[in-house]
Amino acid sequence: WLLGFKPHRVVIASDRIEEYYRHVDLMIDGDFGYVCECSAEAFREFRVSKTNCPCRINEVNYNKELWSKMLDGTFNPGDAVVRVKTDMTLKNPALRDWPALRIQDTIANPHPRENIASKYRVWPLLDFQSAVEDHLQGVTHIIRGKDLMDSTRKQTLLYEHFGWKYPETMYWGRVKVHEWGGFSTSQMRKDIEEGKFSGWSDPRLPTIAGLSGTGIQASALRSFWVELGVTQKDIAVPLATLYSHNIKVIDDNAPRIAFIRDPVEISLVGINENNITIPTHPNHTEMGSRVIDLSNPIVYIEREDLQHSALRLKEFGDFDIDGKVATFVSKERTDKRKIIHWVSQNSSDSSKLELVKDGQLLSIEGRLESHQIKLGTSVQLERIGYGIIAENNKVIFTHN
């Protein structure tokens, strides 16, 4: 969805475990990988003191024995890990003999994919798995956050051991969207599990699914990121920047339609038409027109507009307002009276506008102009903003 095309190939790491095991064999045979039986606390002391742990000098054959024990269940989680030999005196502690694979309790916590479940008990850590897979898939360029620079350094050391060429790497800085504040994937997952959000597509969450579900287009997201560029500088932007890109994408093709919040019924007096025709889009006649049925001269306007004694019903005419009666004055503009949107009783239906405000999901009841617009289509709600047509005659608000 986001890229605008289907991937040429989908690689699932859990289907490739045997391939990662094969590379562990190569590491051990090449004596640049070893099985470490030190506790996490003990190895932390070695790392801080820049001292080799005793396991580092294991013979190749002994490492093979230990590796077999990791695989066959002799070792329990935490008893042993596979490490990449680097240099325990390196300036950056994170690079000192970093862990590549560890044992997981997949009986108590099986893999979520049923065909994998408890099939494997030794799992690669991300820096090892992605390094090996990038090479096998022929990756030439990596774009990652600058917080992952240590991953590049770790993987470069592994590539040097294997005699591979490391991909060109570019980094981006942290991008903060003002309205979203701080957030984390782990906290969002916890909130979803606790029922605070309906799922990853909840419109209150800063996720791809959440954005797309409210009508943000993939091409708008792409142009937003292209405009920001790949820079290591941390930046902060308002959501309005993304919205401006989305407007450029959707406006030309967004049918205009009226939604009346807090509707008040008004009787029209002095009109002769049984219907009027309004363009679907002011700039694109090829998109056709909307026919508004006025055979029953009852319309709905928003309650707050009722405070004016003179109004112009958009695309129709000037009216003088007295209570809940609107008397026709002229089709042409006679003064600078306020122009408002409206719907007729015969050409509208009960509806709801769903939106997020101050972190809360709101549902506003109103009247929506009758239409034949396909579900998921972006529309412009006159005097309100943009939204998408949803099931049950609802509209999901996108942005102003």
Residue pairs with C-beta under 8 A, 6 or more apart in sequence:
1 208
1 212
1 218
2 208
2 218
2 221
2 222
3 218
3 222
4 218
4 219
4 222
9 137
11 133
11 137
13 124
13 129
13 133
14 111
14 113
14 116
14 120
15 116
16 133
17 119
17 120
17 123
17 124
19 132
19 136
20 101
20 124
20 128
20 129
20 132
21 71
21 122
23 132
23 162
24 33
24 67
24 82
24 100
24 101
25 67
26 162
27 33
27 82
27 84
27 100
27 161
28 34
28 35
28 60
28 63
28 64
28 67
29 60
30 161
30 162
31 60
31 85
32 84
32 85
32 161
33 63
33 82
33 83
33 84
33 85
33 100
34 55
34 56
34 58
34 63
34 82
34 83
34 85
35 55
35 58
35 63
35 66
35 67
35 70
35 80
35 81
35 82
35 83
36 43
36 53
36 55
36 56
36 80
36 81
36 82
36 83
36 97
36 99
37 55
37 66
37 79
37 80
38 46
38 53
38 54
38 55
39 78
40 78
42 53
43 53
43 97
45 51
46 52
46 53
46 88
47 88
47 93
47 96
47 97
48 93
50 88
50 89
50 96
51 88
52 88
53 97
55 83
56 85
56 88
56 97
58 66
66 75
66 80
67 82
68 74
69 75
69 80
70 80
70 82
70 101
70 103
70 121
70 122
71 121
71 122
73 121
75 103
76 103
76 105
77 102
77 103
77 104
77 105
78 103
79 103
80 103
81 99
81 100
81 101
81 102
81 103
82 99
82 100
82 101
82 102
82 122
83 97
83 98
83 99
83 100
84 97
84 98
84 99
84 100
84 128
84 154
84 157
84 158
84 161
85 97
85 161
86 95
86 96
86 97
86 98
86 157
87 95
87 96
88 96
88 97
89 96
90 96
92 150
92 153
94 150
94 153
94 154
95 150
95 153
95 154
95 157
98 127
98 154
99 125
100 124
100 125
100 127
100 128
100 158
101 122
101 123
101 124
101 125
101 128
102 122
102 123
102 125
103 121
103 122
103 123
104 121
104 122
104 123
105 121
106 117
106 118
106 119
106 120
106 121
107 118
110 116
110 117
110 118
111 117
111 118
111 119
111 120
124 132
126 151
127 151
127 154
127 155
128 158
130 151
130 155
131 154
131 155
131 158
131 159
134 142
134 155
134 167
135 159
135 162
135 164
139 167
140 167
140 168
141 167
141 168
141 169
141 170
142 152
142 167
142 168
142 169
142 170
143 169
143 170
143 171
143 172
143 230
144 151
144 152
144 169
144 170
144 171
144 172
145 171
145 172
145 173
145 174
146 171
146 172
146 173
146 174
146 232
147 174
148 171
149 171
152 166
152 169
155 166
156 166
159 165
159 166
170 230
171 230
171 232
172 230
172 231
172 232
173 231
173 232
173 233
173 234
173 235
174 234
174 235
175 228
175 234
175 235
175 236
175 237
176 234
176 235
176 236
176 237
177 206
177 236
177 237
177 238
177 239
177 242
178 236
178 237
178 238
178 239
179 238
179 239
180 206
180 239
183 206
188 197
188 200
188 205
188 207
191 197
192 198
192 199
192 200
192 202
197 204
197 205
199 209
200 207
200 209
200 210
201 207
201 209
201 210
201 212
201 213
202 210
203 210
203 213
203 214
203 354
203 356
203 361
203 396
204 210
204 356
204 359
204 360
204 361
208 221
211 221
212 218
213 396
214 356
214 388
214 396
214 397
214 398
215 246
215 250
215 378
215 386
215 387
215 388
215 396
215 398
216 242
216 246
216 398
217 246
217 249
217 250
217 378
219 249
220 242
220 245
220 246
220 248
220 249
220 250
221 242
221 245
223 245
223 248
223 249
224 241
224 242
224 245
227 241
227 245
228 235
228 237
239 399
243 398
243 399
243 400
246 386
246 398
246 399
247 386
247 399
250 378
250 386
251 380
251 386
252 281
252 283
252 284
253 378
254 281
254 377
254 378
254 379
254 380
254 386
255 280
255 281
255 287
255 371
255 373
255 377
255 379
255 380
256 278
256 279
256 280
256 281
256 282
256 379
256 380
256 382
257 290
257 368
257 369
257 371
257 373
257 379
257 380
257 381
257 382
258 341
258 342
258 343
258 348
258 368
258 369
258 381
258 382
259 351
259 353
259 366
259 367
259 368
259 369
259 381
259 382
259 384
259 387
259 395
260 300
260 301
260 302
260 341
260 342
260 343
260 348
260 366
260 367
260 368
261 302
261 353
261 364
261 366
261 384
262 302
262 303
262 304
262 366
263 300
263 301
263 302
263 303
263 343
263 366
263 367
264 300
264 301
264 302
264 303
264 306
264 324
265 298
265 299
265 300
265 324
265 345
266 298
266 299
266 300
266 301
266 306
266 321
266 324
266 325
266 326
267 297
267 298
267 324
267 325
267 326
268 294
268 297
268 298
268 299
268 319
268 326
268 328
269 297
269 325
269 326
269 327
269 328
270 327
270 328
271 294
271 297
271 317
271 328
273 294
274 293
274 294
274 295
275 291
275 292
275 293
275 294
275 295
276 291
276 292
276 294
276 315
276 316
277 289
277 290
277 291
277 292
278 289
278 290
278 291
278 292
278 315
279 285
279 287
279 288
279 289
279 290
279 315
280 287
280 288
280 289
280 290
281 287
290 347
290 369
290 371
291 347
292 343
292 344
292 347
292 369
293 344
293 346
293 347
294 344
294 346
295 346
296 344
296 345
296 346
298 344
298 345
298 346
299 313
299 326
299 342
299 343
299 344
299 345
300 342
300 343
300 344
300 345
300 348
300 367
301 311
301 313
301 340
301 342
302 340
305 311
305 338
305 340
306 321
306 324
308 321
308 337
308 338
309 320
309 321
309 322
310 318
310 319
310 320
310 321
310 329
310 335
310 337
310 338
311 318
311 319
311 321
311 326
311 337
311 338
311 339
311 340
312 318
312 319
312 333
312 337
312 338
312 339
312 340
313 319
313 326
313 340
313 342
314 339
314 340
314 341
314 342
314 382
316 331
316 342
317 328
317 329
317 330
317 331
317 332
318 328
318 329
318 330
318 331
318 332
318 333
318 334
318 335
318 337
319 326
319 327
319 328
319 329
320 326
320 327
320 329
340 383
341 382
341 383
343 367
343 368
343 369
347 369
347 370
348 367
348 368
348 369
348 370
349 367
349 368
349 370
349 393
350 365
350 366
350 367
350 368
350 393
351 365
351 366
351 367
351 368
351 393
351 394
351 395
352 363
352 364
352 365
352 366
352 392
352 393
352 394
352 395
353 363
353 364
353 366
353 381
353 384
353 387
353 394
353 395
353 397
354 361
354 362
354 363
354 364
354 390
354 394
354 395
354 396
354 397
355 361
355 362
355 364
355 396
355 397
356 362
356 397
368 393
368 395
371 389
373 379
373 389
374 389
375 389
375 390
375 391
376 388
376 389
376 390
377 388
377 389
378 386
378 387
378 388
378 398
379 386
379 387
379 388
379 389
379 395
380 386
381 387
381 395
381 397
384 397
384 400
385 397
385 398
385 399
385 400
386 397
386 398
386 399
386 400
387 395
387 396
387 397
387 398
388 395
388 396
388 398
389 395
390 396
